[in-house]
Amino acid sequence: MMKKSDFQLSFPKMNNQLKLMLILEAIVLMGAYIIITGAYQNLERHKTEEAVRQLNATLMTNIEHTANALDTLTKSLISSEAYEVSPSLWSYLKSHARQKENPGRVDGLFIEKYYQLTILFPQLNCLFLFRPEGDLMSYKYNDQKYHLLQELPESDWVTTLKENRGALSFVTQKEAEDLGYQVNNRLLFAGRVLNNISASRPVAIILAGINISDLQYDFKCNKLFDSQQFACFDANKKLLFSSDGFGDITWQEIQSPRIQDPYAYYLTANDNHTLYSVIATDKKDITQSSSFLRPVFLMIILVIFLSNLLLSWMITKRVIKSYGEMTKQVYQKNLAEKDLNLQMLRSQINPHFLYNTLDRMRMASLNASYPHLATMCELLAKILRFGVSEANKLVTVEEEHVHLEEYIRLIKLSYANVSISTSLDPEILSYRMLKLLLQPLVENSINHGIIDDASNGSIQIWGYEKDGVLIFTVSDNGNGMDEEHLALLRDYLEDKNTAFHSIGLKNIRKRIQLYYGKEYDLYIDSRLHQGTTVTIKIPVVKE
């Protein structure tokens, strides 16, 4: 039988064994630190680089949309001829005789065409029309920053434009100074020679400038790091435009960066390699997460080392504290990874094209005398813009109310007999709340409550503060539910069954509890054939 004395060591022997164990542990931990931090640094770098590439792909899509708009603008004088009943501008440009008969008609038709194009392309800033010899025929622009020359200068870019034989030719912002324009980094220029195919001769040269402020704003909103900048080059590697902080970086520096260069450059080309998008990212930002966590990992290793030392002397409280610190650091690491993944997903969103398309649909509806459809397009664009941008941002109750009223207007265009009224206490309008909490509740009432009897449908929305809690209630007079159906729905919201497929109410409840805590919730009350009432409670947030 073993005795307690069998496990007792003399003090010197015990001390030597502890030293040996601590040395071996230090070697193992340092080896693990080198392997883990190296692997983690590579992983974080690859994830960041992939996010930058996704952002660059989105940026290139936006640039291509802008370039396509310029291509359409500069061809509009030719492409619209078939739809003109009276003599068009193109017919005057092709005929010197008509120009001599009525010289002022060209300028009038050009101005008329300019205003037509601004309806289709609101971002159009300027349009210039020159004779093939370079004499100025007509022009129009939206600001007063031009000191126009009467003829095209003898510059390399003009020669290139003429040699392109009617193909679209981009003009850099510095080259635009030849037209008397003050460069401000907000415009993209392009032009082409307009040819009379039947006569095999050029009849005019057209130049257009389009505002790219929206493109630059989208990049500013979606870029991963504050230090990130971008630039756009054409097929001849000439800088067309860039963000304000890009500086005078040349194509050679991008293609052959120096080791001491603080920036890493990520390059994306369009399908035919006529445009290049470049994003400059500070090398420190690429590895900032891993650089931050290196001392954290080292601290964890030291804590483990010290905790093992203290474990040898049976200090249990110290061990528990060290594990608590370890858990906290791992939690922070997971939060950092989650935030990066959210940024990667957000960089793939490209609402710019959708908004422009809805706007064109709206204008086309107005031109076709369908104001009802035009209003629906306008309201839908506003609702989408409110929902897509910064989904987790807190908005004021007033902003949420404005968005709700726009949705109600859209609904009433389809269900004119539905009665929807809102009553919000004016005192709560300046408070802040998660966006998109009220509109899905109204949508749920319409789709599941009163859609079967829209002619008599009525929805009422209330909002007020009580004991430091914001309370919003949406009530309808629709079909309602019996007790059994209501109990199933309440269990479904708590993930106790899968009896329903709708995600609206469950999404709202999860967002409320994730952001504000489990003490805030969504409540449902319903009576069969008497209607349904949904109530949400969230804390008062004044700033």
Secondary structure, 3 states (H helix, E strand, C coil): CCCHHHHCCCHHHHHHHHHHHHHHHHHHHHHHHHHHHHHHHHHHHHHHHHHHHHHHHHHHHHHHHHHHHHHHHHHHHHHCHHHCCCCCHHHHHHCHHHHHHCHHHHHHHHHHHHHHHHHHCCCEEEEEEECCCCEEEEEEECCCCECCCCECCCCHHHHHHHHCCCCCEEECCCHHHHHCECCCCCEEEEEEEEEECCCCEEEEEEEEEEECHHHHHHHHHHCCCCCCEEEEEECCCCEEEECCCCCCCCHHHHHCCCCCCCEEEEEEECCCCCEEEEEEEEHHHHCHHHHHHHHHHHHHHHHHHHHHHHHCCCCHHHHHHHHHHHHHHHHHHHHHHHHHHHHHHHHCCCHHHHHHHHHHHHHHHHHCCCHHHHHHHHHHHHHHHHHHCCCCCEEEHHHHHHHHHHHHHHHHHHCCCCEEEEEECHHHCCCEEECCCHHHHHHHHHHHHHHHHHHHCEEEEEEEEECCEEEEEEEECCCCCCHHHHHHHHHHHCCCCCCCCCCHHHHHHHHHHHHHCCCCCEEEEEECCCEEEEEEEEECECC
